[in-house]
Amino acid sequence: MSGIVAQGVRRSFGHVHAVTDASFRAEAGRVTGLVGPNGAGKTTLLLMLASLLAPDAGSIRIGDVDPVADPASARRMLGWMPDALGAWPSLTARESIVTTARLHDMPAADAAARADELLRVVGLAEHASSPARVLSRGQKQKLGLARALVHDPQVLLLDEPASGLDPEARVHLRVMLRALAAQGKTVLISSHVLSELEEVIDDAVFLVAGAVADPGRTPSARMYRVRLSGSDAAASVAHALGVPDASVGHDRGDALVSFTDDDAAVEGLRRMVTAGLAVLEFSPAQSSLEESFLALRQPAAPASDSPPQPAPPAPPATPAPRATPAPPATPAPRATPQEGAGA
């Protein structure tokens, strides 16, 4: 079983430092999310993992293979799906998959059979004879995924795979990724849609300003939305919790209240029910992944609509999903960039 290990990886383009310190692990049999804003260096990092761009320093291992020293062996293990389908617009969807299979030394008959299988798997069977240039954005994403899967790789690198997909296709993608992880494959997926990403990943790697950030700095307090039946939610919730009205926020008639951890949230809900409030909804106002990421981006600046915590402090809870940063390593000598590099 093959995983990914990156230690102290750096890459610059002139005076632009795209990746400054990337150390992390992505384990086999798990889906790992690569989370970061635009310009954080996610695509640059994925290109280095895919052996398409050499790091200036640091080390990468795909299983036991160094993709800089032995890119051919690494590519046999890797399935790479870029953010945009970038080749062969005149080929049909079937021809594009067959050609990719042949480039992986698959016999012609096997390549044709594999193409038909993957067209069904990704939902492109009815567009098998359509040139790639006429496919929609979502259909091109499906074709890109099929090409990444053509040689049954052990490690998948997916850059924004859900971009352009309709809701049904997004659900299908999540199910497929979980199935691939269940087969023991390593899946590393980059996405901007954090709430959706949280539904599929096991672990998260937070990339901020080119460096992997430690989510251990993330505060444990979490905002909850409280919806009541037929009353002023904010004032009623504040009264039930015994806190000032100003400490409870409001949004579209719902109350927004912060609790230190799960135990404090349970106690707060108990107080509201005991006070006779008709609670219709009590749920986190944001996904834990979104909260972790926003806290890393602005660790010293809590949201302006976040009221003071009404519950007493409690021991911090472990944030989910967990990140698995690896220990830093001594930077390696500058490697020679390879053809196909991009920022």
Legacy VTK file of the C-alpha trace (Angstrom):
# vtk DataFile Version 3.0
C-alpha trace
ASCII
DATASET POLYDATA
POINTS 343 float
0.000 0.000 0.000
1.374 3.370 -1.066
0.981 6.673 0.691
2.455 10.153 0.299
5.120 11.724 2.514
6.350 15.284 1.944
9.026 16.880 4.134
10.164 20.492 3.977
9.053 20.922 0.359
9.644 24.366 -1.161
9.164 25.882 -4.614
9.574 29.434 -5.871
9.107 31.127 -9.228
11.537 34.014 -9.216
10.541 36.246 -6.312
7.210 34.449 -5.864
7.411 31.815 -3.114
4.573 29.468 -4.061
5.305 26.714 -1.530
7.501 27.630 1.437
7.259 24.683 3.831
5.084 21.653 3.099
5.451 18.686 5.453
2.590 16.196 5.707
1.450 12.619 5.176
-1.452 11.203 3.198
-2.146 7.640 4.248
-3.209 4.697 2.110
-6.852 3.754 2.474
-7.853 7.319 3.402
-9.082 10.439 1.626
-7.007 13.495 2.553
-8.211 17.000 1.788
-5.772 19.724 0.722
-7.382 22.918 2.009
-6.292 26.466 1.257
-7.353 29.759 -0.350
-6.570 30.811 -3.903
-2.836 31.402 -4.230
-1.935 29.221 -1.232
0.202 26.933 -3.416
-2.108 23.915 -3.651
-1.704 23.356 -7.399
2.062 23.908 -7.229
2.281 21.316 -4.472
0.150 18.838 -6.423
2.324 19.322 -9.516
5.422 18.468 -7.471
3.732 15.375 -6.053
2.761 14.369 -9.588
6.425 14.593 -10.727
5.569 17.410 -13.158
7.484 20.045 -11.195
10.710 19.628 -9.220
10.891 21.109 -5.725
13.628 23.621 -4.921
14.175 21.874 -1.583
12.744 19.107 0.544
11.781 15.547 -0.233
8.735 13.697 -1.573
7.942 10.002 -1.449
5.151 8.244 -3.298
5.297 4.920 -1.536
9.029 4.205 -1.630
9.591 6.187 -4.833
11.146 9.640 -5.176
9.225 11.306 -8.045
12.176 13.610 -8.785
14.777 10.835 -9.027
12.460 8.278 -10.681
9.461 10.010 -12.276
8.603 7.033 -14.491
8.098 4.728 -11.501
6.138 7.400 -9.663
3.801 7.964 -12.621
3.012 4.252 -12.783
1.657 4.579 -9.249
-0.036 7.960 -9.701
-3.341 9.057 -11.149
-3.213 12.826 -11.802
-6.309 14.902 -12.481
-5.603 18.602 -13.113
-8.138 21.338 -12.517
-8.818 21.630 -16.262
-8.711 19.066 -19.062
-5.662 20.188 -20.995
-5.143 18.049 -24.081
-6.580 16.498 -27.224
-9.743 18.570 -27.821
-10.375 16.874 -31.165
-10.379 13.344 -29.730
-13.641 11.804 -28.599
-14.107 10.910 -24.949
-13.461 7.232 -25.725
-10.398 8.016 -27.844
-8.972 10.220 -25.115
-9.202 7.419 -22.529
-7.857 4.802 -24.955
-4.899 7.028 -25.837
-4.118 7.575 -22.157
-4.282 3.819 -21.550
-1.940 3.153 -24.479
0.540 5.693 -23.056
0.567 3.510 -19.948
1.582 0.547 -22.168
-1.837 -1.101 -22.027
-2.559 -3.447 -24.980
-5.037 -2.048 -27.505
-7.847 -4.493 -26.680
-7.450 -3.921 -22.945
-7.339 -0.156 -23.470
-10.627 -0.227 -25.407
-12.321 -2.370 -22.749
-11.016 -0.142 -19.966
-12.287 2.957 -21.776
-15.800 1.539 -22.057
-15.741 0.542 -18.387
-14.627 3.987 -17.189
-17.098 5.812 -19.411
-19.841 3.945 -17.562
-18.249 4.516 -14.152
-17.952 8.310 -14.532
-21.291 8.711 -16.336
-20.053 9.589 -19.834
-21.210 6.527 -21.770
-23.704 8.514 -23.847
-20.972 11.017 -24.749
-18.375 8.417 -25.721
-18.289 9.616 -29.353
-18.357 13.343 -28.567
-15.151 15.341 -29.122
-13.708 16.683 -25.883
-14.030 20.266 -27.129
-17.851 20.091 -27.132
-18.155 18.654 -23.632
-19.383 20.867 -20.798
-17.131 21.834 -17.899
-18.601 19.102 -15.719
-18.302 16.492 -18.478
-14.661 17.419 -19.000
-14.083 16.910 -15.278
-15.567 13.428 -15.557
-13.306 12.694 -18.515
-10.292 13.941 -16.572
-11.161 11.617 -13.692
-11.522 8.672 -16.080
-8.085 9.384 -17.532
-6.595 9.538 -14.028
-8.102 6.135 -13.191
-7.232 4.397 -16.462
-4.179 2.438 -15.196
-5.720 1.624 -11.791
-3.230 3.756 -9.803
-2.563 3.321 -6.091
-2.336 7.076 -5.453
-4.794 9.676 -6.771
-4.027 13.410 -6.943
-7.219 15.330 -7.729
-7.208 19.112 -8.202
-10.746 20.522 -7.773
-12.450 17.382 -9.175
-15.974 18.567 -8.283
-15.658 21.877 -10.144
-18.488 22.193 -12.675
-20.299 19.033 -11.579
-24.043 19.095 -11.020
-25.411 18.014 -7.596
-26.059 14.411 -8.654
-22.559 14.076 -10.113
-21.036 15.509 -6.917
-22.784 12.848 -4.849
-21.599 10.182 -7.280
-18.016 11.511 -6.995
-18.113 11.338 -3.191
-19.327 7.737 -3.288
-16.616 6.835 -5.809
-13.822 8.405 -3.765
-14.918 6.574 -0.625
-14.994 3.317 -2.595
-11.463 3.937 -3.918
-10.191 4.584 -0.396
-11.876 1.376 0.781
-9.783 -0.455 -1.837
-6.646 0.780 -0.072
-5.826 3.640 -2.432
-4.404 6.964 -1.287
-6.609 9.875 -2.348
-5.425 13.484 -2.039
-8.086 15.968 -3.116
-7.949 19.756 -3.373
-11.192 21.712 -3.166
-12.542 25.162 -2.282
-15.952 23.818 -1.209
-15.088 23.042 2.398
-18.537 21.958 3.596
-18.707 19.411 0.768
-15.094 18.340 1.199
-15.779 17.497 4.843
-18.346 14.903 3.762
-15.716 12.780 1.991
-12.316 13.274 3.663
-10.752 11.465 6.598
-7.877 13.909 7.180
-7.043 17.482 6.225
-3.860 19.309 5.286
-4.201 23.090 5.688
-2.004 25.083 3.293
-1.790 28.790 4.148
0.595 31.154 2.309
2.574 28.212 0.951
3.095 26.470 4.303
1.291 23.600 5.997
-0.389 25.050 9.076
-0.860 23.160 12.323
-4.580 22.895 13.189
-3.600 22.347 16.806
-3.737 26.148 17.109
-7.408 26.103 16.204
-9.646 27.215 19.097
-12.217 24.683 20.281
-15.156 27.109 20.653
-17.882 26.570 18.094
-20.863 28.638 17.002
-24.312 27.010 17.065
-27.535 28.053 15.359
-30.696 27.868 17.478
-34.118 28.094 15.794
-37.201 28.458 17.952
-40.905 28.208 17.218
-42.689 31.557 17.258
-40.452 33.705 19.473
-37.529 36.105 19.449
-34.808 33.465 19.423
-31.853 35.654 20.448
-33.535 37.204 23.503
-35.140 33.922 24.583
-31.895 31.974 24.278
-29.945 34.628 26.197
-32.529 34.521 28.996
-32.494 30.709 29.164
-28.700 30.612 29.315
-28.494 33.448 31.820
-26.234 35.646 29.676
-26.588 39.262 28.420
-28.660 39.729 25.268
-25.632 41.272 23.542
-23.686 38.008 23.929
-26.079 36.125 21.613
-25.991 36.905 17.901
-28.863 36.620 15.463
-29.305 35.681 11.812
-32.620 35.571 9.941
-34.529 35.142 13.192
-32.244 32.423 14.556
-29.952 32.816 17.554
-26.182 32.337 17.195
-24.424 31.268 20.365
-20.889 30.003 21.004
-19.985 27.036 23.210
-16.533 25.948 24.312
-16.967 22.262 23.391
-19.529 19.502 22.853
-20.252 19.082 26.569
-20.947 22.809 26.924
-23.265 22.663 23.884
-25.208 19.737 25.401
-25.571 21.634 28.669
-26.733 24.751 26.818
-29.375 22.780 24.942
-30.532 21.203 28.228
-30.948 24.652 29.763
-32.996 25.889 26.815
-35.317 22.891 26.853
-35.678 23.072 30.648
-36.601 26.751 30.288
-39.491 25.697 28.041
-38.100 26.934 24.717
-39.575 25.208 21.642
-36.279 24.340 19.950
-36.789 23.435 16.285
-33.117 23.352 15.327
-29.841 23.178 17.234
-26.850 22.661 14.964
-23.326 23.944 14.228
-23.489 27.202 12.261
-20.422 26.128 10.241
-18.727 22.848 9.441
-15.750 22.026 11.664
-13.481 22.112 8.613
-14.593 25.655 7.766
-14.108 26.777 11.351
-10.643 25.222 11.541
-9.597 26.855 8.291
-10.963 30.284 9.178
-9.288 30.134 12.589
-5.956 29.362 10.940
-6.394 32.248 8.520
-7.291 34.700 11.315
-6.129 33.128 14.599
-6.226 36.396 16.524
-9.399 37.893 15.024
-12.659 36.120 15.955
-15.657 36.785 13.746
-17.404 40.078 14.472
-20.764 38.388 15.018
-19.376 35.847 17.490
-20.810 36.577 20.961
-18.881 35.855 24.168
-19.087 32.223 25.236
-21.949 31.731 27.713
-20.714 28.366 28.928
-17.771 27.906 31.307
-14.431 26.855 29.780
-13.848 23.182 29.255
-10.892 21.102 28.035
-10.413 21.593 24.259
-11.948 18.984 22.008
-9.960 17.438 19.210
-10.869 19.217 15.920
-12.096 17.079 13.033
-10.936 16.109 10.561
-7.386 15.673 11.851
-4.308 16.778 9.959
-1.128 14.673 10.009
1.886 16.942 9.574
5.217 15.146 9.257
8.386 16.304 11.035
10.463 18.816 9.068
13.459 17.545 7.188
16.741 19.061 6.108
16.172 20.800 2.731
17.452 18.796 -0.229
19.592 20.295 -3.049
17.741 22.136 -5.799
16.283 19.688 -8.298
16.130 20.245 -12.011
12.633 21.369 -13.153
10.896 18.987 -15.504
8.828 19.627 -18.584
5.160 20.355 -17.857
5.723 22.535 -14.802
3.175 25.192 -13.905
2.332 27.517 -11.052
LINES 1 344
343 0 1 2 3 4 5 6 7 8 9 10 11 12 13 14 15 16 17 18 19 20 21 22 23 24 25 26 27 28 29 30 31 32 33 34 35 36 37 38 39 40 41 42 43 44 45 46 47 48 49 50 51 52 53 54 55 56 57 58 59 60 61 62 63 64 65 66 67 68 69 70 71 72 73 74 75 76 77 78 79 80 81 82 83 84 85 86 87 88 89 90 91 92 93 94 95 96 97 98 99 100 101 102 103 104 105 106 107 108 109 110 111 112 113 114 115 116 117 118 119 120 121 122 123 124 125 126 127 128 129 130 131 132 133 134 135 136 137 138 139 140 141 142 143 144 145 146 147 148 149 150 151 152 153 154 155 156 157 158 159 160 161 162 163 164 165 166 167 168 169 170 171 172 173 174 175 176 177 178 179 180 181 182 183 184 185 186 187 188 189 190 191 192 193 194 195 196 197 198 199 200 201 202 203 204 205 206 207 208 209 210 211 212 213 214 215 216 217 218 219 220 221 222 223 224 225 226 227 228 229 230 231 232 233 234 235 236 237 238 239 240 241 242 243 244 245 246 247 248 249 250 251 252 253 254 255 256 257 258 259 260 261 262 263 264 265 266 267 268 269 270 271 272 273 274 275 276 277 278 279 280 281 282 283 284 285 286 287 288 289 290 291 292 293 294 295 296 297 298 299 300 301 302 303 304 305 306 307 308 309 310 311 312 313 314 315 316 317 318 319 320 321 322 323 324 325 326 327 328 329 330 331 332 333 334 335 336 337 338 339 340 341 342
